[in-house]
Amino acid sequence: MKNRMFFSLHVRQSAKIFFAFCALPLLVACESTPPEFDSSLIPESQKADYRLTMSKAKACPVNLAELIDSRASKDLLVGSSNVTEDALYALLQQSLEEMNVSPDIEASNSVKVVLNRAFVKSLGTNIVATVVLNVKFKPAYAEKYSPVTVFKGRSMNVNTGEEQSNQIAIDAMKTAIEDATKRIKSSLLHNCGDALSELEAV
């Protein structure tokens, strides 16, 4: 009788462990990030649509009401090197301006952007950069900003040597930031109105 009870308990425990492992991929899948806006990864047949989407995103003027670096630690260490806070802030500001988002633009649509996280890690011979931006958006018809939407950007650069690690990290972070800002602008296309109508008419 004891053996049967032990066997039954063992089976139930094993089943729980099995189902827990089966559920794990689903949980991981929920945390995954969409593919990067890397044109080299896009099939040739879809590149025309991709270029049009990016053109539309750039054509849409958006006022940058606020740009803040809220990271608890502003240091971004790569080996023995440090990517400064000012360098990251400048990269983010430049990337937003290239996507037609600037405090100098008087547009009916506006955003508030917060640099929430930025980190670099080694993966074999590569350096992987990740940036996390918290964004609030206020379209022309709204009186208040939307709740925060999180946008992630990622990139991977080959690490060719310790002496160049600082520049490699900066390049990787620059690409990650560009990835995130492209996601932001693409998500706002439905609010771009006249700017897109003019582009499509060309």
Secondary structure, DSSP 8 states (H G I E B T S, - for coil): -HHHHHHHHHHHHHHHHHHHHHHHHHHHHHT-------GGGS-GGGHHHHHHHHHHHHHS-EEEEEEEE--S---EEETTEEE-HHHHHHHHHHHHHHTTEETT---S-EEEEEEEEEEEEEETTEEEEEEEEEEEEE-TT-SS----EEEEEEEEEE---GGGHHHHHHHHHHHHHHHHHHHHHHHTGGG-THHHHHHHH-
